[in-house]
Amino acid sequence: MPFVVADMNYEEKKMQELIESNPELKQFADEWDKEYEFRKKLVVARKEAGITQKQLGMLSGLDYRAISRAESNEDISPTLKTLIKYLNAIGYDLDIVKVAQ
């Protein structure tokens, strides 16, 4: 669940205030949110391609556990090689885009 929530209860509001008041904690939360959203996009892209995790494994050569870890919000981040194989198998490419500041 991302840290930014529209309808927050008291505890969530206090947590958000704490995050906003601490630059290091805010950076951590922002990075966590980005990773969470990226992993969700992986799942959406795979499903939109009509490919199951098992099929993705056959197409990419990736082990089922690597696919599951890439899609889940575990502490283990997928390697760049895993991401490239995953994305190529579902018809996507990895690119670097400059963020407007």
MONORPE-V215696 format. One record per residue. N is the residue number from 1. PHI is phi in whole degrees, 0 to 359 (999 if undefined). NEAR is the number of other ideal C-beta (glycine too) atoms within 8 Angstrom. D_CENTER is the distance of its C-alpha to the mean C-alpha in whole Angstrom. Layout:
n=N phi=PHI near=NEAR d_center=D_CENTER
n=N phi=PHI near=NEAR d_center=D_CENTER
This chain:
n=1 phi=999 near=4 d_center=11
n=2 phi=298 near=7 d_center=11
n=3 phi=285 near=10 d_center=14
n=4 phi=269 near=6 d_center=15
n=5 phi=233 near=9 d_center=17
n=6 phi=292 near=4 d_center=20
n=7 phi=247 near=3 d_center=23
n=8 phi=262 near=8 d_center=23
n=9 phi=276 near=5 d_center=25
n=10 phi=304 near=6 d_center=27
n=11 phi=296 near=6 d_center=25
n=12 phi=294 near=9 d_center=22
n=13 phi=296 near=9 d_center=24
n=14 phi=296 near=8 d_center=25
n=15 phi=296 near=9 d_center=22
n=16 phi=297 near=12 d_center=21
n=17 phi=298 near=8 d_center=24
n=18 phi=297 near=9 d_center=24
n=19 phi=298 near=11 d_center=20
n=20 phi=295 near=7 d_center=22
n=21 phi=274 near=5 d_center=25
n=22 phi=240 near=8 d_center=23
n=23 phi=303 near=5 d_center=22
n=24 phi=292 near=6 d_center=20
n=25 phi=293 near=9 d_center=19
n=26 phi=296 near=10 d_center=18
n=27 phi=298 near=8 d_center=16
n=28 phi=300 near=8 d_center=14
n=29 phi=296 near=10 d_center=13
n=30 phi=297 near=8 d_center=12
n=31 phi=294 near=8 d_center=10
n=32 phi=297 near=9 d_center=8
n=33 phi=300 near=11 d_center=8
n=34 phi=297 near=8 d_center=6
n=35 phi=295 near=10 d_center=4
n=36 phi=301 near=11 d_center=4
n=37 phi=295 near=9 d_center=4
n=38 phi=298 near=8 d_center=3
n=39 phi=297 near=12 d_center=2
n=40 phi=297 near=8 d_center=5
n=41 phi=295 near=8 d_center=7
n=42 phi=302 near=11 d_center=7
n=43 phi=297 near=9 d_center=9
n=44 phi=299 near=8 d_center=11
n=45 phi=297 near=11 d_center=12
n=46 phi=296 near=13 d_center=13
n=47 phi=293 near=8 d_center=15
n=48 phi=296 near=6 d_center=16
n=49 phi=282 near=8 d_center=18
n=50 phi=72 near=4 d_center=19
n=51 phi=244 near=10 d_center=18
n=52 phi=278 near=5 d_center=18
n=53 phi=299 near=10 d_center=16
n=54 phi=296 near=7 d_center=20
n=55 phi=296 near=8 d_center=20
n=56 phi=300 near=15 d_center=17
n=57 phi=299 near=12 d_center=19
n=58 phi=293 near=6 d_center=22
n=59 phi=288 near=9 d_center=21
n=60 phi=261 near=11 d_center=19
n=61 phi=82 near=5 d_center=21
n=62 phi=275 near=12 d_center=18
n=63 phi=289 near=6 d_center=19
n=64 phi=307 near=9 d_center=17
n=65 phi=295 near=6 d_center=16
n=66 phi=294 near=10 d_center=14
n=67 phi=293 near=14 d_center=12
n=68 phi=299 near=9 d_center=12
n=69 phi=295 near=10 d_center=10
n=70 phi=296 near=12 d_center=8
n=71 phi=270 near=10 d_center=7
n=72 phi=265 near=7 d_center=8
n=73 phi=263 near=5 d_center=7
n=74 phi=284 near=5 d_center=10
n=75 phi=289 near=3 d_center=11
n=76 phi=272 near=5 d_center=11
n=77 phi=275 near=5 d_center=9
n=78 phi=293 near=10 d_center=10
n=79 phi=286 near=6 d_center=13
n=80 phi=299 near=7 d_center=13
n=81 phi=300 near=6 d_center=16
n=82 phi=297 near=11 d_center=14
n=83 phi=299 near=11 d_center=11
n=84 phi=296 near=9 d_center=14
n=85 phi=298 near=11 d_center=16
n=86 phi=301 near=16 d_center=13
n=87 phi=295 near=11 d_center=13
n=88 phi=299 near=10 d_center=17
n=89 phi=294 near=11 d_center=18
n=90 phi=255 near=12 d_center=16
n=91 phi=88 near=5 d_center=18
n=92 phi=242 near=7 d_center=15
n=93 phi=231 near=5 d_center=16
n=94 phi=267 near=8 d_center=14
n=95 phi=222 near=4 d_center=15
n=96 phi=251 near=4 d_center=16
n=97 phi=236 near=4 d_center=16
n=98 phi=289 near=4 d_center=18
n=99 phi=273 near=4 d_center=17
n=100 phi=292 near=3 d_center=20
n=101 phi=246 near=2 d_center=22
